[in-house]
Amino acid sequence: MSDSMHFGVATADHQCEAYDGNDDIRDLWERSRGLTERGKATDFWNRYRGLGFAGRARLHDLPALALVGAPGTRTGALER
């Protein structure tokens, strides 16, 4: 891998924490197919402890990030 390439991990807003109780297109799609509704998910925004590197990470995520060699993470819900 090139020294200029940075490897990281990310989450998608809907997979991680986007729950606000208001339906969006993804909720309607899941419901129409009988899939499990997303609910509160991982409670990312209440359990988050910012570390200030390459995005946002939770303190208990650090061992997993180190295991895959990722210097950081980001979440898809950056508008919050």
C-alpha positions in Angstrom: 0.0 0.0 0.0 1.3 3.5 -0.9 2.4 5.7 2.0 0.0 8.4 0.8 -3.0 6.1 1.2 -4.8 6.1 4.6 -6.8 3.1 5.7 -9.8 3.7 7.9 -13.3 2.5 8.8 -16.7 4.1 8.5 -20.3 3.5 9.4 -23.4 4.4 7.6 -25.8 6.8 9.3 -28.8 4.5 9.1 -26.8 1.5 10.4 -25.3 3.3 13.3 -27.5 5.9 14.9 -29.9 7.9 12.7 -32.9 7.0 14.8 -35.1 10.0 15.5 -38.6 8.4 15.4 -39.5 10.0 12.1 -39.8 7.6 9.1 -37.6 8.1 6.2 -37.4 6.2 2.9 -35.3 3.5 4.4 -37.8 2.8 7.1 -40.6 2.5 4.6 -38.6 0.1 2.5 -37.7 -2.1 5.5 -41.4 -2.1 6.7 -42.6 -3.1 3.2 -40.4 -6.1 3.2 -41.0 -7.2 6.8 -37.5 -6.4 7.9 -36.5 -5.6 11.4 -36.9 -1.8 12.1 -33.8 0.0 13.1 -34.8 1.3 16.5 -32.2 3.0 18.6 -29.3 1.0 17.2 -25.9 1.4 19.0 -26.7 4.6 20.8 -23.5 6.1 19.2 -24.3 9.7 19.9 -24.8 9.2 23.7 -21.8 6.8 24.1 -19.4 8.8 21.9 -16.2 10.1 23.4 -14.4 12.2 20.8 -10.7 11.4 20.4 -10.0 13.9 17.6 -8.3 11.7 15.1 -9.4 11.1 11.5 -13.0 11.5 12.5 -15.1 10.3 15.4 -14.5 7.2 17.5 -15.9 5.6 20.6 -13.3 4.8 23.3 -14.3 1.1 23.3 -13.7 1.0 19.5 -10.0 1.5 19.8 -9.0 -2.2 20.2 -11.0 -3.1 17.0 -9.5 -0.1 15.1 -6.0 -1.2 16.2 -6.6 -4.8 15.2 -7.4 -3.8 11.6 -4.6 -1.2 11.5 -7.1 1.7 11.0 -5.9 5.1 12.3 -9.5 6.4 12.8 -13.1 6.2 11.9 -16.0 8.4 10.7 -19.7 8.1 10.9 -22.2 8.8 8.1 -24.3 11.0 10.4 -22.1 14.1 10.3 -25.0 16.5 10.2 -25.7 16.1 13.9 
